């Protein structure tokens, strides 16, 4: 059984696996963003799985900390939420689900861009990163909540899943029959906040070091060219393309990496620029692109750098983000796709009404000496 976050695995299991790359830093708690809402409400449940740029998929393959960590790194995956599928609201609660007496499976729901990653690739990742031949079990995690299941959102997903499963069975890749359930999607309940991004935020937690970390490492080896930030062939000449994922990870701090590459959030009031008023430019920490300037910065009281608009010519893109049970608009760097923060409509009305709430960890401040040294107007 998976321990709760406060319990520990036997020391043997923990000591046996060192995970140097992740043993960098641990974040004590999950930061809160404005507009956070309670969990255990059903996630958005679009009846149709796909639009041109946004589609949804739901999978269960054992411990959701693992499944979330794996899919989160796949290019084209916009957001991943850990939660419970296959049961009802009354029992969508970690304590009850853990007993194995509810109908829920630990699951993840992800939004993806079908132009960047197709459903077949999601199925491939799903089936290659867990054991689909053990009924109600993944490794040491035993119980129906750890069953292997696909919750399809439309007939196309259903057909693709059934075809893929039949193909896998025929291929003999597994020496036992595949027991993965293929069920119609009903409802998904986001798990409690502390389960979200659990691996990214708690890399040194014993279960993460023993189980999730090795799983993610294996996934990276097998799917290297399909990961976010894998060098893009057509952009090999720009900085992001030239700098390998490994080099970037080395250059950035653990927090800068988590924020820009894993769409993480730093803590409010405990970041570099939230109350900085010096004149200057805010550039992308990953690619150096000009994103915001001090001219449009204001004190919103939220504890993160807040801007009414991007810099003139500053290139950011907007993306729907339905993670964590919230509907938000995510802001990314147009040039390198680094996650920057979110935009909300509670900014100063006189300046357009927007508040770009940006993580300091995604920015590099470049002081504007000319402006600073300009003589005071008298
Ligand atoms: Zn950038």
Boltz pocket constraint, residues with backbone or C-beta under 6 A from the ligand:
constraints:
  - pocket:
      binder: B
      contacts: [[A, 284], [A, 285], [A, 286], [A, 287], [A, 288], [A, 289], [A, 333], [A, 334], [A, 335], [A, 336], [A, 337], [A, 338]]
      max_distance: 6.0
